Amino acid sequence: MDDVAILAGVSRKTVSNVLSGYEHVSVKMRDRVMRAVDELHYEINVSARNLRVGRTRVLGLAVPELSQAYFAELADSVIRAAGARGYTVLIEQTISDSGNEVGAVAAMRKHSIDGLIYSPLALRANDVNQFDVEFPLVVLGEGIEGSRADHVTISNVAAMKAATTHVLSSGRRRVAVIGAQPEGPVATGASRLRGYADALADYGIAVDPALVMTAALWHRTDGVAAMDRLLASGVDFDAVVCFNDALALGAMRSLHRHGRGIPGDVAVVGFDDIEDAAYSTPSLTTVSPQRDEIALTAVSLLIERIEGRAENAAPQQIETSYALVVRESSTDIATL
């Protein structure tokens, strides 16, 4: 920096102001400094500068598993949103052999991040103490009463109700659901199950337990297994709504294998709008949770906390939008 100052004929402070983006520097002076920077091939020591201001400009993102397309695509959206604000992102996969994903929140601090965006599989009321951490935290998903973390979520109840109403409005009446938790409803799964039940209630239909299929995880293999069980049971159904697209794609595989037409015999709807949904055969009707909006909202909330503009503000819960994306799996191709 001293060499740049000498070559440019300015003070070291002026060089510092230019490189820090200080706005009260003339264009002429800025150009003179930057010509010297280019001539000397000077590179800013970002790490040293961040240490001086007490920040690393690194955000953490904790997701259950990157092998799931939704979380990989969410990570992409978060990286782009953070990059636009001059931050980089460190990604941690929280599902280990022990399955202790909540404990990963505190463990992320060892990576010297400025704040954390955390997307858990499921949260329970007794998890609230895990969010009592000394760095800014934004949780994606259902809020927990008493939590000191900001939450960004969509209305899972309304979104799943829209998905179920979609197939009911086409005349289907025996609508199955895949994704209920075997140990009982919690968090996101509970909300989506409620949305399914609410849609049925609007049509005067009671929930048939025989049509509620559990899935320990929401993977393609779990979708296959759940649909295999449903078909083996012999219960009549003409549609299925799934708690995510991976389950839906697995269910479609099982239906194809058993000779059931989609959507002629069974309409199928997923949730998440992963890229694969548009390219399956038939293409999958699904709920889009607007990942880019979720990422932008979460990153903005976190940076507001990090940079002190919302340091002492009360925790926020922000609900982002969703959209039903209708494709071939629920609507005859001729009507699209």
C-alpha positions in Angstrom: 0.0 0.0 0.0 2.9 2.3 0.7 4.4 1.6 -2.7 1.0 2.4 -4.3 0.8 5.7 -2.4 4.3 6.7 -3.5 3.7 5.9 -7.2 0.3 7.7 -7.2 1.7 10.6 -5.3 -1.0 10.4 -2.6 -1.1 9.5 1.1 -1.4 6.0 2.4 -4.8 7.0 3.8 -6.1 8.0 0.4 -5.0 4.6 -1.0 -6.9 2.9 1.9 -10.0 5.0 1.2 -10.0 4.1 -2.5 -9.5 0.4 -1.9 -12.2 0.4 0.8 -14.7 2.0 -1.4 -15.0 5.2 0.6 -17.4 7.3 -1.4 -15.9 10.8 -0.7 -13.0 10.4 -3.0 -12.9 12.2 -6.3 -13.0 10.3 -9.6 -9.6 11.8 -10.6 -8.0 10.6 -7.4 -9.6 7.2 -7.6 -8.3 6.7 -11.2 -4.8 7.8 -10.2 -4.7 5.3 -7.3 -6.1 2.4 -9.4 -3.6 3.1 -12.2 -0.8 2.6 -9.6 -2.5 -0.5 -8.3 -2.6 -2.0 -11.8 1.0 -1.0 -12.6 2.3 -2.6 -9.3 0.0 -5.7 -9.6 -1.1 -4.9 -6.0 -3.6 -7.4 -4.5 -5.8 -6.5 -1.5 -5.2 -8.7 1.5 -8.8 -9.5 2.1 -8.1 -11.7 5.1 -6.2 -9.0 6.9 -8.8 -6.4 6.2 -11.5 -8.7 7.5 -9.6 -9.4 10.7 -9.3 -5.6 11.3 -13.1 -5.2 11.1 -13.8 -8.4 13.0 -15.6 -10.2 10.2 -14.6 -12.9 7.7 -17.4 -12.2 5.2 -18.1 -15.9 5.2 -21.6 -17.3 5.8 -22.3 -20.8 6.8 -25.0 -22.9 5.2 -26.0 -26.1 7.0 -28.2 -28.5 5.0 -29.1 -32.2 5.7 -27.7 -33.8 2.6 -26.4 -32.5 -0.7 -27.3 -35.7 -2.5 -30.9 -34.5 -2.3 -31.5 -32.2 -5.3 -33.6 -29.7 -3.4 -30.7 -28.9 -0.9 -28.1 -28.8 -3.7 -30.3 -26.3 -5.6 -30.9 -24.3 -2.5 -27.2 -24.1 -1.9 -26.7 -22.7 -5.4 -29.3 -20.0 -4.7 -27.7 -19.1 -1.4 -24.2 -18.9 -2.9 -25.5 -16.6 -5.7 -27.4 -14.3 -3.2 -24.4 -14.1 -0.9 -22.0 -13.5 -3.7 -24.0 -10.5 -4.8 -23.4 -9.0 -1.4 -19.7 -9.7 -1.3 -19.9 -12.8 0.9 -18.8 -16.4 0.3 -20.5 -19.5 1.6 -19.2 -22.5 3.5 -21.5 -25.5 3.3 -21.9 -28.2 5.9 -23.8 -31.4 5.6 -25.5 -32.0 8.9 -26.8 -35.6 8.6 -24.1 -37.9 10.0 -24.2 -41.5 11.1 -25.6 -40.4 14.4 -28.2 -38.2 12.7 -27.6 -35.4 15.2 -28.3 -32.5 12.8 -29.3 -30.0 15.4 -26.0 -30.3 17.2 -24.3 -29.2 14.0 -25.5 -25.6 14.6 -23.1 -24.9 17.4 -20.3 -26.9 15.8 -20.4 -24.6 12.7 -18.8 -21.8 14.8 -15.4 -23.5 14.7 -15.3 -22.5 11.0 -15.0 -18.8 11.8 -18.2 -17.9 10.0 -20.0 -14.6 10.5 -23.4 -16.2 10.6 -25.3 -19.3 9.7 -28.3 -20.3 7.5 -29.6 -23.6 8.8 -32.1 -25.8 6.9 -33.0 -28.7 9.1 -35.1 -31.8 8.2 -37.3 -31.5 11.3 -37.5 -29.2 14.3 -39.2 -30.0 17.6 -40.2 -27.7 20.5 -37.3 -29.0 22.7 -34.8 -28.0 20.0 -35.2 -24.3 20.8 -32.1 -24.3 23.2 -29.9 -25.3 20.3 -30.5 -21.9 18.7 -29.1 -20.0 21.6 -25.8 -19.3 19.9 -23.5 -16.3 19.9 -23.6 -15.6 16.1 -26.5 -14.6 13.9 -28.7 -17.5 12.8 -31.5 -17.8 10.2 -33.5 -21.0 10.2 -35.3 -22.2 7.1 -38.5 -23.9 7.9 -41.2 -23.8 10.6 -40.6 -21.5 13.5 -40.4 -22.6 17.1 -42.0 -20.6 19.8 -39.3 -19.0 22.0 -36.6 -19.2 19.4 -34.1 -16.3 19.2 -33.3 -17.1 15.6 -34.9 -15.5 12.5 -37.0 -17.9 10.5 -37.8 -17.9 6.7 -40.5 -20.3 5.7 -43.3 -20.8 3.2 -46.9 -21.6 4.2 -46.6 -25.4 4.0 -50.2 -25.8 4.9 -51.5 -23.5 2.2 -49.0 -24.9 -0.4 -49.9 -28.6 0.2 -53.6 -27.6 0.3 -53.2 -26.0 -3.1 -51.5 -29.2 -4.4 -54.3 -31.4 -3.1 -57.0 -29.1 -4.3 -55.6 -29.2 -7.7 -56.2 -32.9 -8.1 -59.6 -32.8 -6.3 -60.7 -30.0 -8.7 -60.1 -32.4 -11.7 -62.6 -34.9 -10.2 -60.3 -37.1 -8.3 -61.7 -38.2 -4.9 -59.4 -41.0 -3.6 -56.3 -39.0 -3.0 -53.3 -40.7 -1.3 -50.5 -38.9 0.4 -46.8 -40.0 0.8 -44.4 -38.6 3.3 -46.0 -38.7 6.7 -43.5 -39.4 9.5 -43.6 -42.9 11.0 -43.1 -41.6 14.5 -45.8 -39.0 14.2 -46.1 -35.6 12.6 -43.5 -33.0 13.3 -42.6 -29.6 11.8 -42.8 -29.4 8.0 -44.3 -32.8 7.6 -47.0 -32.0 10.1 -47.9 -28.8 8.2 -48.0 -30.5 4.8 -50.2 -33.3 6.2 -52.6 -30.6 7.6 -52.8 -28.9 4.2 -53.7 -32.2 2.6 -56.4 -32.8 5.3 -57.8 -29.3 4.9 -58.2 -29.7 1.1 -60.1 -32.9 1.6 -62.3 -31.3 4.2 -63.2 -28.5 1.8 -64.6 -31.3 -0.5 -66.4 -33.1 2.4 -63.9 -36.0 2.4 -62.6 -37.5 5.5 -58.9 -38.6 5.7 -58.7 -42.3 5.1 -55.7 -43.7 7.1 -55.3 -46.4 4.5 -54.3 -43.6 2.0 -51.7 -42.0 4.3 -48.3 -43.6 3.6 -45.3 -43.0 5.8 -41.7 -42.4 4.7 -38.8 -42.4 7.2 -36.8 -40.3 4.7 -38.0 -38.3 1.7 -35.8 -40.1 -0.9 -36.7 -41.7 -4.2 -36.3 -45.1 -2.7 -38.8 -44.2 0.0 -41.3 -43.1 -2.6 -40.9 -46.4 -4.4 -41.4 -48.4 -1.2 -44.4 -46.3 -0.1 -46.2 -46.7 -3.5 -45.3 -50.4 -3.6 -47.1 -50.8 -0.2 -50.1 -48.7 -1.3 -50.5 -50.8 -4.4 -50.1 -54.1 -2.5 -52.7 -53.0 -0.1 -55.4 -53.1 -2.8 -56.9 -49.9 -1.6 -58.5 -47.8 -4.4 -56.9 -44.4 -5.2 -56.8 -42.1 -8.2 -54.2 -39.5 -7.2 -51.3 -39.1 -4.9 -49.7 -36.0 -3.5 -46.1 -36.3 -2.1 -44.3 -34.2 0.4 -41.4 -33.7 -1.9 -40.4 -34.3 -5.5 -38.0 -37.2 -4.7 -40.9 -39.1 -3.2 -43.1 -38.3 -6.2 -40.4 -39.5 -8.7 -40.1 -42.7 -6.7 -43.8 -43.2 -6.6 -44.0 -42.6 -10.4 -41.4 -45.3 -10.9 -43.4 -47.8 -8.9 -46.6 -46.9 -10.8 -44.9 -47.3 -14.2 -43.5 -50.7 -13.0 -47.0 -51.9 -12.0 -48.6 -50.7 -15.3 -50.6 -47.8 -13.9 -51.0 -44.8 -16.3 -50.0 -41.3 -15.2 -52.2 -39.2 -15.1 -54.9 -41.5 -16.6 -55.1 -43.9 -13.7 -53.3 -41.9 -11.1 -52.5 -38.2 -11.0 -49.2 -37.4 -9.2 -48.1 -34.1 -7.5 -44.8 -33.4 -5.8 -43.3 -30.5 -3.8 -40.0 -28.5 -4.3 -39.9 -28.1 -8.1 -36.4 -29.5 -8.4 -34.9 -29.4 -11.9 -35.6 -33.1 -12.5 -39.3 -32.5 -12.1 -39.5 -30.8 -15.5 -37.7 -33.6 -17.3 -39.3 -36.8 -15.8 -41.7 -38.8 -18.0 -44.4 -37.5 -17.6 -43.1 -34.2 -16.3 -44.1 -33.7 -12.7 -46.7 -31.3 -11.4 -45.2 -29.7 -8.2 -45.2 -26.9 -5.7 -42.4 -24.4 -6.3 -41.2 -22.9 -3.0 -39.3 -20.1 -4.9 -35.8 -21.1 -3.7 -34.3 -17.8 -5.0 -36.7 -15.8 -2.9 -36.0 -17.9 0.1 -32.2 -17.6 -0.4 -32.3 -13.8 -1.0 -34.5 -13.3 2.1 -32.3 -15.5 4.4 -29.1 -13.9 3.2 -30.4 -10.4 3.6 -31.7 -11.1 7.1 -28.4 -12.6 8.1 -26.2 -9.8 6.7 -28.4 -7.2 8.5 -27.6 -9.0 11.8 -23.9 -9.4 11.0 -23.4 -5.8 9.9 -25.2 -4.5 13.0 -28.2 -2.8 11.3 -30.6 -5.3 13.0 -28.4 -6.5 15.8 -30.8 -6.0 18.6 -34.1 -6.4 16.7 -36.6 -9.0 17.8 -36.5 -12.3 15.9 -38.4 -12.2 12.6 -40.5 -14.9 10.9 -40.8 -14.1 7.2 -43.1 -16.1 4.9 -42.1 -16.3 1.3 -44.3 -17.1 -1.7 -45.0 -20.4 -3.5 -46.5 -21.4 -6.8 -48.2 -24.5 -8.2 -46.4 -25.6 -11.4 -48.9 -27.8 -13.4 -47.3 -30.3 -15.7 -48.2 -33.6 -17.4 -48.4 -35.9 -14.3 -51.7 -34.4 -13.2 -53.2 -33.1 -16.4 -53.8 -34.9 -19.7 -51.2 -33.8 -22.3 -54.0 -32.8 -24.7 -55.3 -30.2 -22.2 -51.9 -28.5 -21.6 
